Amino acid sequence: MPPTRPDPSPEPQLGELVMEVARGLRRRFAVTLEPWGITPHEARALRVVGHHEPTRLGVVATHLRIAPRSVTDVVDALEARGFVAREPDPSDRRATRVALTPEGRRVLDELDAARRADSEDYFAGLSDRDRATLARVLGRLVDDRRAPGG
């Protein structure tokens, strides 16, 4: 009996489906950011600063998963636009912290609202029950990944 051949059109694997959804959301978010002239990377950096402010550049680099020297370029771009400001770290005079400016806070709030609206639109085809199930399952995966040894 000859070996069975794989189905030429197999069902997508779960990981592939999740990645496709993530790519779709990232593409949509990039388009959503266009009115502000901000890149997705800059938006993530702004969110990190807003969540941890005031914070050192190393913290931003860690959250963005980039080298500390690379975060300088991102923060420079945000500072040039008036979204963040550097300040001396009172606990270490050699270190610098970064914080949102009032304009940066306003833009971050607008970006978060736009992202929520776009996400609502993206998932609009799902029933409330399906959304709740998806949120529960994805939340569990995130929690499991964050757990020690995850």
Protein Blocks (a to p, Z undefined) as FASTA:
>chain_A
ZZddddfbbcddfklmmmmmmmmmmmmmmmmmmmnopafklmmmmmmmmmmpccdfklmm
mmnopafklmmmmmmmmmmnopaccdddfklmkbccddddfklmmmmmmmmmmmmmmmmm
mmmmpcfklmmmmmmmmmmmmmmmmpghZZ
